[in-house]
Amino acid sequence: MSQCDPVADLLTRIRNANSIKRAVCDIPASHFKQAVVKVMKDEGYITDFSIFEAFTRTRTKVKMLRVRLKYGPRGEQLIQKIQMVSKQGRRIYKNMRTLEKVQDGLGIGILSTSHGVMSDREARKLKIGGELICKIW
């Protein structure tokens, strides 16, 4: 499988694991993916994440990101939808004034800003904008 868009791959793997109620999801690691997952953890959409080394079929070491998904007390999914906003062919930038709340504040937007990757709530507090990566609710 060729990886065209690593963030789309990350979100798709999390979406698929969540839809079949898996406890963990393994994803090839990068610093940017780690930052996106950290925002998801800070906002309460996942339980935890960790980095480990694995071997491919050709016996090469690769770093993997293990995401522990979070469910409600009766097994209901906390992540209802993950929507990609920026794509490789079309980047979407929002400034502080055009950054709207996701699902009237019930969801989050994840932004890549000059101050790092953060949620839309944090970006509004800091009064900065950036590239809107995805929306989660």
C-alpha positions in Angstrom: 0.0 0.0 0.0 1.4 3.4 -1.0 0.9 6.1 1.5 -0.2 9.2 -0.3 -1.5 11.2 2.6 -0.2 10.0 6.0 -2.8 12.0 8.0 -5.7 10.6 6.0 -4.2 7.1 6.6 -4.1 7.8 10.4 -7.7 9.0 10.5 -9.0 6.2 8.4 -7.3 3.6 10.5 -8.8 5.1 13.7 -12.2 5.4 12.0 -12.2 1.8 10.9 -11.0 0.5 14.3 -13.6 2.6 16.1 -16.4 1.3 13.8 -15.6 -2.4 14.7 -15.0 -1.4 18.4 -11.4 -2.4 18.5 -9.5 -1.6 21.7 -6.2 -0.6 20.0 -5.1 0.6 16.6 -1.5 0.4 15.2 -0.3 3.1 12.8 3.1 3.9 11.3 4.5 6.7 13.4 5.7 10.2 12.6 6.0 13.3 14.8 3.0 15.0 13.1 0.8 11.9 13.6 1.9 11.8 17.2 1.0 15.5 17.7 -2.5 14.9 16.2 -3.1 11.8 18.5 -1.9 13.8 21.5 -4.6 16.4 20.8 -7.2 13.6 20.5 -6.0 12.3 23.9 -6.0 15.8 25.6 -9.6 16.3 24.3 -10.8 12.9 25.6 -11.4 11.1 22.4 -8.8 8.3 23.0 -7.5 6.8 26.2 -3.8 6.8 25.5 -1.1 6.2 22.8 2.4 4.8 22.8 5.3 4.3 20.4 6.9 0.9 19.8 9.2 -0.7 17.2 8.0 -3.4 14.9 9.6 -5.4 12.1 8.2 -5.4 8.6 8.2 -8.5 6.3 11.6 -7.5 5.0 13.0 -7.4 8.6 13.4 -3.7 8.8 12.6 -1.8 12.0 9.8 0.7 11.8 8.3 2.9 14.6 4.6 2.3 15.2 2.0 4.3 17.0 -0.4 2.3 19.2 -3.6 4.2 19.9 -5.9 3.0 22.6 -9.5 3.8 21.6 -12.0 5.0 24.2 -15.6 3.9 24.5 -18.5 4.9 26.9 -19.6 3.0 30.0 -22.0 0.9 27.9 -19.6 0.4 25.0 -20.9 3.3 22.9 -18.5 5.0 20.6 -17.1 8.4 21.7 -15.9 9.2 18.2 -19.1 9.5 16.1 -17.4 10.9 13.0 -13.9 12.0 11.8 -13.9 14.3 8.8 -10.8 15.3 6.9 -10.9 19.0 6.0 -7.4 19.8 4.5 -6.2 17.4 1.9 -2.9 17.2 0.0 -4.4 18.8 -3.1 -6.4 21.4 -1.2 -5.3 23.0 2.1 -7.9 24.8 4.2 -6.6 27.7 6.4 -8.7 29.4 9.0 -7.9 32.6 10.9 -9.2 33.3 14.4 -12.3 35.0 13.1 -13.3 32.3 10.5 -12.7 29.4 12.9 -16.2 28.1 13.7 -17.1 25.7 16.4 -17.5 22.0 15.5 -21.1 20.7 16.2 -21.8 23.8 18.3 -18.9 23.1 20.6 -19.6 19.4 21.0 -16.7 18.4 18.7 -13.2 19.6 18.0 -11.2 20.8 15.1 -7.5 19.9 14.9 -5.3 22.7 13.5 -1.6 22.9 12.5 -0.5 26.3 13.6 2.8 28.2 14.0 2.6 27.2 17.6 2.2 23.4 16.9 -0.7 21.1 16.5 -3.7 22.0 18.7 -7.4 21.9 19.1 -9.6 24.8 17.8 -10.5 25.7 21.4 -6.9 26.2 22.3 -6.3 28.2 19.1 -9.2 30.5 19.9 -7.7 31.1 23.4 -4.3 32.0 21.9 -6.1 34.0 19.2 -4.3 32.3 16.3 -5.3 30.4 13.2 -3.8 27.8 11.0 -4.4 24.8 8.7 -7.6 23.0 9.7 -6.6 19.3 9.5 -9.8 17.5 10.6 -13.0 17.7 12.6 -14.0 15.1 15.2 -17.3 14.7 17.0 
